[in-house]
């Protein structure tokens, strides 16, 4: 039987989602907890990778198990056992061929920029104390939607077959003392969101004009785009799947 697990995590203490030989990952901690609670070795496949320090308010993974179990009880026990920076929301059975990564229709990320000093957000937002022109940054968002190939925002030497992504939404909005960037796409390249945000900041600061984004994207050259912003302001916030994945009881 195959199950999806829905959870969230504060990525500060972890070297990203994926298992690594010499560093602690969210995947490792989750697999060890599931294996202990279910009394069998569990391997999970995540909906995607998040880099070191990136957070997820909504993340999914799937795992296989031969025997049925009491879902409500296991969710409770997992939340008691897991460290405080990982929280389980739900576990539910899906079709045996359902895949947390490949069946995802879209993913949404937020990036938070704090424009005033706040000791309570220093670990969870990128602090910039200069005024950013949100109108120009949103103008640049409109340009993003005109393209499919985002090689210029991809981490160099990445082993991918295509740099094509379908961006469905991109916008900036102001909330209290923060600027929030929201971007939704069918897939993302490694470091893509952080590179986009770094480029947007340069536009917001007036270092480059919004319409220069055309040349940056068409160059397909990472060095033409802006810097990669810190990981602590980035959140995976939503993953959408087809309704048909979940088994009804």
MITIVO-512072 format. One record per residue: residue number from 1; chain; x, y, z of N, C-alpha, C in turn; residue in one letter. Coordinates in pm, whole numbers, plus 50000, padded with zeros to 5 digits. Layout:
N
REC  seq  mol    n_u    n_v    n_w   ca_u   ca_v   ca_w    c_u    c_v    c_w  type
REC  NUM    A      X      Y      Z      X      Y      Z      X      Y      Z     A
...
***
This chain:
249
REC  seq  mol    n_u    n_v    n_w   ca_u   ca_v   ca_w    c_u    c_v    c_w  type
REC    1    A  50085  49881  50000  50000  50000  50000  50088  50124  50000     X
REC    2    A  50041  50226  49934  50116  50351  49929  50041  50461  50003     X
REC    3    A  50116  50539  50079  50060  50649  50157  50134  50778  50125     X
REC    4    A  50057  50886  50127  50114  51020  50124  50119  51071  50268     X
REC    5    A  50225  51146  50298  50235  51212  50427  50249  51362  50402     X
REC    6    A  50165  51441  50469  50168  51586  50456  50230  51644  50583     X
REC    7    A  50328  51732  50566  50400  51783  50682  50461  51919  50653     X
REC    8    A  50518  51980  50755  50585  52109  50741  50713  52107  50823     X
REC    9    A  50805  52197  50789  50929  52201  50866  50996  52338  50859     X
REC   10    A  51065  52367  50966  51156  52482  50975  51293  52430  50931     X
REC   11    A  51344  52482  50821  51465  52425  50762  51596  52474  50822     X
REC   12    A  51592  52558  50925  51715  52619  50976  51821  52516  51014     X
REC   13    A  51781  52407  51079  51878  52312  51133  51920  52204  51033     X
REC   14    A  51865  52208  50913  51885  52097  50819  51959  52140  50692     X
REC   15    A  52031  52044  50638  52104  52067  50513  52014  52028  50395     X
REC   16    A  51893  52080  50396  51798  52054  50290  51711  51932  50317     X
REC   17    A  51628  51900  50217  51537  51788  50229  51608  51654  50212     X
REC   18    A  51690  51642  50109  51738  51511  50064  51850  51456  50152     X
REC   19    A  51848  51322  50169  51952  51253  50245  52091  51286  50191     X
REC   20    A  52185  51306  50284  52324  51334  50250  52413  51251  50340     X
REC   21    A  52533  51212  50291  52618  51122  50369  52673  51181  50499     X
REC   22    A  52700  51312  50501  52768  51370  50617  52695  51491  50676     X
REC   23    A  52563  51496  50656  52486  51610  50708  52344  51565  50736     X
REC   24    A  52280  51629  50832  52145  51593  50871  52044  51655  50774     X
REC   25    A  51947  51576  50732  51844  51623  50638  51706  51596  50696     X
REC   26    A  51606  51664  50642  51468  51641  50684  51426  51498  50647     X
REC   27    A  51464  51454  50529  51429  51319  50484  51481  51213  50581     X
REC   28    A  51604  51227  50625  51662  51129  50718  51584  51124  50849     X
REC   29    A  51555  51239  50906  51484  51244  51033  51344  51184  51020     X
REC   30    A  51276  51214  50910  51142  51162  50888  51143  51011  50867     X
REC   31    A  51238  50962  50790  51247  50817  50766  51275  50741  50894     X
REC   32    A  51364  50794  50976  51397  50727  51103  51276  50725  51195     X
REC   33    A  51200  50833  51199  51082  50838  51285  50973  50743  51237     X
REC   34    A  50946  50742  51107  50845  50653  51051  50884  50506  51072     X
REC   35    A  51011  50476  51051  51057  50338  51069  51039  50292  51213     X
REC   36    A  51064  50381  51307  51048  50346  51448  50900  50328  51484     X
REC   37    A  50815  50420  51440  50673  50414  51475  50601  50297  51406     X
REC   38    A  50640  50266  51283  50572  50160  51207  50644  50025  51218     X
REC   39    A  50758  50025  51286  50833  49902  51315  50874  49825  51189     X
REC   40    A  50908  49901  51087  50962  49844  50964  51039  49954  50894     X
REC   41    A  51136  49918  50813  51217  50020  50745  51133  50095  50642     X
REC   42    A  51126  50225  50657  51047  50309  50567  51140  50402  50490     X
REC   43    A  51119  50408  50360  51189  50503  50274  51085  50597  50214     X
REC   44    A  51110  50726  50220  51014  50823  50169  51068  50892  50044     X
REC   45    A  50978  50925  49953  51012  51002  49833  50941  51135  49842     X
REC   46    A  51018  51244  49848  50961  51376  49865  50909  51435  49735     X
REC   47    A  50825  51536  49750  50769  51606  49634  50873  51686  49559     X
REC   48    A  50985  51712  49623  51093  51788  49560  51203  51812  49660     X
REC   49    A  51307  51878  49615  51419  51909  49703  51411  52054  49749     X
REC   50    A  51441  52076  49874  51464  52212  49921  51608  52220  49969     X
REC   51    A  51673  52333  49944  51812  52350  49981  51828  52373  50130     X
REC   52    A  51951  52370  50176  51981  52393  50317  51922  52525  50363     X
REC   53    A  51849  52521  50474  51794  52642  50533  51660  52685  50480     X
REC   54    A  51611  52621  50373  51480  52656  50317  51370  52588  50400     X
REC   55    A  51258  52656  50416  51147  52606  50497  51035  52551  50408     X
REC   56    A  50945  52475  50468  50827  52427  50396  50708  52433  50489     X
REC   57    A  50607  52512  50452  50482  52513  50529  50387  52406  50478     X
REC   58    A  50412  52357  50356  50335  52243  50303  50428  52159  50217     X
REC   59    A  50450  52035  50262  50536  51942  50189  50470  51806  50190     X
REC   60    A  50493  51729  50084  50439  51593  50075  50550  51495  50042     X
REC   61    A  50532  51372  50087  50619  51262  50050  50535  51136  50047     X
REC   62    A  50582  51033  49977  50509  50906  49980  50599  50793  50029     X
REC   63    A  50535  50690  50084  50607  50572  50128  50517  50450  50110     X
REC   64    A  50579  50334  50103  50508  50207  50086  50520  50123  50212     X
REC   65    A  50414  50049  50243  50414  49960  50360  50318  49844  50332     X
REC   66    A  50351  49727  50382  50271  49607  50354  50146  49599  50440     X
REC   67    A  50156  49641  50566  50046  49624  50662  49972  49754  50688     X
REC   68    A  49843  49742  50717  49764  49858  50755  49805  49907  50894     X
REC   69    A  49776  50033  50923  49806  50089  51055  49703  50195  51089     X
REC   70    A  49697  50229  51214  49603  50331  51263  49664  50468  51234     X
REC   71    A  49613  50535  51131  49671  50661  51085  49668  50767  51195     X
REC   72    A  49555  50785  51259  49542  50890  51361  49642  50869  51474     X
REC   73    A  49658  50744  51516  49752  50713  51623  49896  50742  51582     X
REC   74    A  49932  50703  51458  50068  50723  51410  50100  50871  51394     X
REC   75    A  50005  50949  51344  50026  51093  51332  50054  51154  51468     X
REC   76    A  49976  51115  51568  49996  51166  51704  50134  51127  51758     X
REC   77    A  50170  51000  51741  50299  50951  51793  50416  51017  51721     X
REC   78    A  50403  51036  51590  50510  51102  51515  50533  51244  51566     X
REC   79    A  50425  51317  51588  50439  51455  51636  50497  51463  51777     X
REC   80    A  50475  51359  51855  50539  51354  51988  50687  51320  51977     X
REC   81    A  50720  51237  51881  50857  51185  51869  50949  51279  51790     X
REC   82    A  50899  51337  51685  50981  51421  51599  51026  51549  51670     X
REC   83    A  51139  51606  51627  51182  51734  51686  51079  51844  51657     X
REC   84    A  51087  51951  51733  50986  52057  51726  50982  52129  51592     X
REC   85    A  51087  52111  51510  51090  52183  51382  51032  52103  51266     X
REC   86    A  50972  51987  51293  50900  51909  51191  50763  51872  51247     X
REC   87    A  50658  51900  51172  50522  51871  51217  50446  51793  51110     X
REC   88    A  50379  51686  51152  50299  51605  51062  50155  51653  51065     X
REC   89    A  50097  51679  50947  49957  51722  50939  49865  51604  50912     X
REC   90    A  49905  51516  50819  49814  51409  50779  49891  51297  50709     X
REC   91    A  49834  51178  50714  49880  51064  50635  49756  51003  50571     X
REC   92    A  49761  50977  50442  49643  50921  50376  49685  50826  50263     X
REC   93    A  49602  50724  50241  49633  50624  50141  49601  50678  50001     X
REC   94    A  49689  50642  49906  49673  50686  49767  49681  50565  49674     X
REC   95    A  49653  50588  49548  49669  50482  49449  49813  50433  49448     X
REC   96    A  49831  50306  49421  49963  50244  49435  50067  50307  49342     X
REC   97    A  50023  50369  49232  50115  50432  49138  50132  50582  49162     X
REC   98    A  50064  50636  49262  50076  50779  49291  50218  50813  49333     X
REC   99    A  50267  50927  49286  50405  50966  49311  50411  51111  49361     X
REC  100    A  50472  51131  49477  50474  51265  49538  50543  51368  49451     X
REC  101    A  50645  51326  49379  50719  51421  49294  50657  51436  49156     X
REC  102    A  50638  51323  49087  50602  51330  48946  50455  51363  48921     X
REC  103    A  50369  51340  49020  50227  51371  49002  50189  51511  49047     X
REC  104    A  50284  51586  49100  50254  51724  49142  50225  51810  49019     X
REC  105    A  50112  51878  49019  50073  51963  48906  50138  52101  48916     X
REC  106    A  50155  52151  49037  50219  52281  49056  50276  52291  49197     X
REC  107    A  50370  52382  49210  50431  52411  49340  50434  52562  49357     X
REC  108    A  50414  52608  49479  50418  52751  49508  50521  52779  49615     X
REC  109    A  50602  52882  49590  50700  52929  49688  50670  53073  49725     X
REC  110    A  50699  53108  49850  50700  53247  49895  50841  53284  49936     X
REC  111    A  50875  53411  49912  51002  53463  49966  50970  53589  50044     X
REC  112    A  51021  53596  50166  50990  53706  50256  51110  53799  50272     X
REC  113    A  51085  53927  50252  51186  54031  50275  51135  54124  50384     X
REC  114    A  51211  54136  50492  51175  54228  50601  51242  54362  50576     X
REC  115    A  51165  54471  50582  51224  54603  50556  51244  54686  50682     X
REC  116    A  51220  54621  50797  51255  54684  50925  51321  54580  51015     X
REC  117    A  51412  54624  51098  51482  54531  51186  51383  54466  51282     X
REC  118    A  51388  54334  51288  51297  54258  51374  51370  54134  51423     X
REC  119    A  51404  54127  51552  51478  54012  51603  51401  53882  51593     X
REC  120    A  51269  53890  51577  51188  53768  51572  51171  53713  51431     X
REC  121    A  51218  53788  51332  51209  53737  51195  51346  53717  51130     X
REC  122    A  51452  53737  51206  51587  53732  51148  51620  53595  51089     X
REC  123    A  51562  53488  51144  51588  53354  51092  51491  53315  50981     X
REC  124    A  51389  53397  50958  51281  53356  50869  51249  53457  50759     X
REC  125    A  51332  53558  50742  51314  53655  50635  51449  53719  50605     X
REC  126    A  51465  53766  50483  51585  53836  50440  51566  53983  50471     X
REC  127    A  51656  54041  50550  51641  54180  50592  51709  54274  50494     X
REC  128    A  51631  54363  50435  51682  54468  50347  51621  54599  50393     X
REC  129    A  51705  54693  50428  51655  54818  50486  51648  54932  50384     X
REC  130    A  51677  54904  50257  51661  55003  50152  51520  54993  50093     X
REC  131    A  51470  55104  50043  51338  55102  49980  51344  55029  49847     X
REC  132    A  51250  54940  49826  51240  54866  49701  51116  54912  49625     X
REC  133    A  51130  54931  49495  51019  54977  49411  50935  54856  49372     X
REC  134    A  50829  54830  49448  50747  54711  49426  50673  54718  49292     X
REC  135    A  50645  54839  49244  50578  54853  49114  50667  54800  49002     X
REC  136    A  50795  54836  49006  50888  54788  48904  50911  54636  48918     X
REC  137    A  50912  54587  49040  50932  54444  49062  50813  54365  49008     X
REC  138    A  50694  54418  49022  50576  54351  48966  50573  54363  48814     X
REC  139    A  50628  54472  48762  50643  54483  48616  50734  54371  48565     X
REC  140    A  50840  54343  48639  50931  54234  48603  50863  54098  48613     X
REC  141    A  50772  54084  48709  50696  53959  48721  50616  53932  48594     X
REC  142    A  50560  54038  48536  50486  54022  48411  50574  53973  48298     X
REC  143    A  50700  54013  48300  50794  53967  48197  50827  53819  48217     X
REC  144    A  50840  53776  48341  50867  53635  48369  50763  53544  48303     X
REC  145    A  50637  53586  48308  50528  53504  48257  50532  53487  48105     X
REC  146    A  50617  53564  48038  50626  53556  47892  50725  53450  47844     X
REC  147    A  50795  53386  47939  50902  53293  47901  50881  53154  47958     X
REC  148    A  50952  53057  47899  50949  52918  47944  51088  52867  47985     X
REC  149    A  51191  52918  47919  51328  52871  47944  51396  52962  48047     X
REC  150    A  51430  52902  48163  51486  52982  48272  51626  52934  48311     X
REC  151    A  51704  52900  48210  51841  52854  48235  51923  52960  48308     X
REC  152    A  51893  53087  48283  51972  53194  48346  51956  53197  48497     X
REC  153    A  51849  53136  48549  51826  53134  48693  51862  52999  48757     X
REC  154    A  51914  52908  48677  51945  52775  48728  52087  52768  48782     X
REC  155    A  52104  52691  48888  52238  52667  48940  52323  52602  48832     X
REC  156    A  52448  52644  48821  52536  52592  48717  52565  52444  48739     X
REC  157    A  52594  52374  48631  52630  52231  48634  52520  52144  48694     X
REC  158    A  52396  52182  48670  52283  52102  48716  52247  51998  48611     X
REC  159    A  52226  51876  48655  52196  51766  48564  52045  51760  48539     X
REC  160    A  51998  51840  48445  51856  51840  48409  51844  51824  48257     X
REC  161    A  51732  51767  48213  51709  51746  48070  51657  51871  48002     X
REC  162    A  51587  51955  48078  51530  52077  48022  51528  52187  48127     X
REC  163    A  51540  52310  48078  51530  52427  48166  51393  52493  48154     X
REC  164    A  51299  52424  48092  51166  52480  48070  51079  52463  48195     X
REC  165    A  51016  52571  48233  50920  52572  48345  50803  52660  48303     X
REC  166    A  50685  52620  48342  50567  52701  48313  50528  52778  48438     X
REC  167    A  50563  52906  48443  50528  52990  48557  50384  53035  48541     X
REC  168    A  50301  53005  48640  50159  53034  48634  50122  53160  48712     X
REC  169    A  50207  53198  48805  50179  53316  48890  50311  53370  48941     X
REC  170    A  50323  53502  48945  50440  53566  49006  50400  53707  49045     X
REC  171    A  50416  53742  49171  50379  53877  49215  50444  53910  49348     X
REC  172    A  50456  54040  49371  50501  54095  49499  50386  54168  49566     X
REC  173    A  50379  54157  49699  50283  54238  49773  50345  54278  49906     X
REC  174    A  50296  54388  49958  50344  54440  50085  50251  54400  50198     X
REC  175    A  50308  54344  50305  50232  54305  50423  50304  54354  50547     X
REC  176    A  50245  54454  50612  50305  54514  50732  50448  54558  50701     X
REC  177    A  50548  54499  50766  50687  54539  50746  50763  54442  50656     X
REC  178    A  50690  54372  50570  50754  54276  50481  50704  54289  50338     X
REC  179    A  50790  54249  50245  50751  54228  50107  50747  54077  50085     X
REC  180    A  50640  54027  50024  50623  53883  50002  50618  53857  49852     X
REC  181    A  50709  53773  49806  50709  53730  49667  50644  53593  49659     X
REC  182    A  50547  53578  49569  50479  53450  49547  50500  53407  49403     X
REC  183    A  50541  53281  49385  50561  53228  49251  50512  53084  49246     X
REC  184    A  50433  53054  49142  50379  52920  49121  50419  52872  48983     X
REC  185    A  50465  52747  48974  50503  52689  48846  50484  52538  48850     X
REC  186    A  50488  52476  48732  50475  52331  48727  50600  52263  48783     X
REC  187    A  50715  52329  48773  50841  52277  48826  50937  52393  48845     X
REC  188    A  51042  52370  48923  51143  52472  48946  51282  52411  48930     X
REC  189    A  51374  52491  48880  51514  52451  48870  51584  52477  49002     X
REC  190    A  51698  52413  49022  51774  52435  49145  51816  52581  49156     X
REC  191    A  51787  52640  49269  51823  52778  49301  51744  52882  49223     X
REC  192    A  51645  52838  49147  51572  52927  49056  51503  53042  49128     X
REC  193    A  51428  53011  49233  51351  53117  49301  51445  53218  49366     X
REC  194    A  51550  53169  49429  51642  53261  49497  51716  53351  49398     X
REC  195    A  51744  53299  49278  51809  53380  49175  51711  53482  49116     X
REC  196    A  51586  53441  49099  51484  53535  49051  51467  53649  49151     X
REC  197    A  51458  53616  49279  51440  53719  49381  51560  53815  49384     X
REC  198    A  51680  53761  49374  51799  53846  49372  51797  53942  49255     X
REC  199    A  51751  53895  49140  51740  53981  49022  51631  54086  49043     X
REC  200    A  51520  54046  49103  51410  54140  49131  51455  54250  49228     X
REC  201    A  51536  54214  49324  51585  54313  49420  51669  54419  49348     X
REC  202    A  51752  54376  49254  51833  54472  49179  51744  54565  49096     X
REC  203    A  51632  54511  49047  51535  54595  48976  51468  54692  49074     X
REC  204    A  51430  54641  49192  51366  54723  49293  51454  54833  49348     X
REC  205    A  51585  54810  49345  51682  54910  49392  51720  55008  49281     X
REC  206    A  51675  54983  49158  51707  55071  49047  51842  55044  48984     X
REC  207    A  51905  54933  49020  52036  54900  48961  52022  54856  48816     X
REC  208    A  51911  54792  48783  51880  54757  48645  51733  54788  48620     X
REC  209    A  51696  54807  48496  51558  54835  48460  51480  54706  48443     X
REC  210    A  51350  54711  48466  51267  54592  48456  51275  54529  48318     X
REC  211    A  51277  54613  48213  51277  54557  48077  51408  54488  48041     X
REC  212    A  51514  54507  48122  51639  54435  48100  51624  54287  48132     X
REC  213    A  51515  54251  48200  51492  54110  48231  51478  54027  48103     X
REC  214    A  51429  54089  47997  51420  54018  47869  51559  53968  47826     X
REC  215    A  51657  54059  47827  51792  54022  47784  51854  53918  47877     X
REC  216    A  51827  53931  48007  51883  53837  48105  51831  53696  48079     X
REC  217    A  51699  53683  48062  51640  53551  48039  51686  53493  47906     X
REC  218    A  51687  53577  47803  51725  53529  47670  51873  53494  47660     X
REC  219    A  51955  53545  47751  52098  53512  47750  52124  53368  47790     X
REC  220    A  52033  53309  47871  52049  53173  47925  52179  53158  48003     X
REC  221    A  52227  53270  48057  52356  53274  48125  52335  53313  48271     X
REC  222    A  52371  53224  48363  52350  53251  48506  52422  53377  48551     X
REC  223    A  52536  53407  48494  52613  53524  48537  52545  53655  48499     X
REC  224    A  52449  53651  48407  52377  53771  48368  52267  53808  48468     X
REC  225    A  52219  53707  48542  52111  53731  48639  52168  53781  48771     X
REC  226    A  52078  53816  48863  52120  53871  48992  52173  53765  49087     X
REC  227    A  52210  53810  49205  52267  53721  49306  52160  53630  49366     X
REC  228    A  52204  53524  49429  52113  53430  49494  52090  53476  49638     X
REC  229    A  51965  53506  49671  51934  53557  49805  51947  53444  49909     X
REC  230    A  51960  53477  50037  51974  53374  50141  51854  53281  50149     X
REC  231    A  51881  53158  50193  51778  53054  50197  51671  53079  50303     X
REC  232    A  51704  53152  50409  51614  53160  50524  51482  53231  50496     X
REC  233    A  51474  53306  50385  51350  53375  50352  51259  53296  50259     X
REC  234    A  51301  53174  50220  51228  53098  50119  51143  52988  50182     X
REC  235    A  51018  52977  50134  50922  52879  50186  50852  52808  50071     X
REC  236    A  50850  52676  50076  50760  52599  49991  50624  52602  50060     X
REC  237    A  50521  52656  49995  50395  52682  50065  50276  52601  50013     X
REC  238    A  50285  52549  49891  50169  52476  49838  50212  52382  49725     X
REC  239    A  50156  52260  49728  50175  52163  49620  50037  52112  49581     X
REC  240    A  50007  52114  49453  49876  52073  49405  49887  51940  49331     X
REC  241    A  49797  51847  49367  49791  51715  49304  49654  51693  49243     X
REC  242    A  49644  51600  49147  49512  51562  49097  49427  51500  49208     X
REC  243    A  49299  51528  49208  49209  51473  49309  49201  51321  49305     X
REC  244    A  49232  51264  49192  49217  51119  49174  49324  51037  49244     X
REC  245    A  49428  51102  49297  49536  51027  49363  49490  50961  49494     X
REC  246    A  49404  51031  49566  49367  50986  49699  49258  50879  49692     X
REC  247    A  49280  50770  49767  49180  50666  49772  49066  50708  49864     X
REC  248    A  48944  50687  49820  48828  50718  49905  48785  50594  49981     X
REC  249    A  48742  50616  50104  48701  50503  50187  48550  50506  50208     X
***
